[in-house]
């Protein structure tokens, strides 16, 4: 990943909230300049497609004003339904032949025409066999990407990077866990999408978005307790900090089981299809990762070590300017935003 010295806003436009981070590089260290989150009204973003652009733009504009942001350059990311990620094994071939093969692979996988997407690919180093190469292909719907870019330009910012959530996780991890070696799965359990990026010695070797997230749990709480979306989100938060309503235990249990099952299936698919080695280390984050029992259930299900990602682990900040309790509280949600803020314009 290209990590940079220029200051850039990392803006994670999620399904339930917008997260913003601004960092400043001092030598080899990164210092926190701004951080904040603003909730989005329900159904502003549906299946990771922007449904209410004016609402999203207004929310971002208000957040920028509240934080006193003056930086103009921004990095954003997309995930979920607008994105296709595919790993393929191909015979060794010339660059021109590879480009044609990538086009053919996309045409077989896309439900839309290839002209409707922006796409790129990367040969995965150290993978494949003596006669084959493994390639990671990524495609993003042009209209969906344009809509996200419009949100940023509407508030007067300059979008210099459009990334994917899964690769923003990799940027965040690279800076905060420089000692990491071997195979590790990075899992970000968001509101509507769970991002999985499996890296091997610092290189992404498999990436996938799962359409499962905390909104499903929120809607269960809304239906069973006759609450609004905002009230159900508050119930989830109080549960996370230890004030658990006994009536929620079964809902939490069902959500945790279904989420862990999908994560396990994805990791098992990687191990059985692309790698002879099992993934023995998983690092999780995202707002729904801190639901009580999630970490232990995933460890039991996968028989792997499961740790909690800390995107502020190597980020320097003044405790006079930023309340450590606030940083700890928002930390699970900030993996993508910090990964974006670390990128080079």
Order of alpha helices (4+ residues) and beta strands (2+ residues): beta-beta-beta-beta-beta-alpha-beta-beta-alpha-beta-beta-alpha-beta-alpha-beta-beta-beta-alpha-alpha-alpha-beta-alpha-beta-beta-alpha-alpha
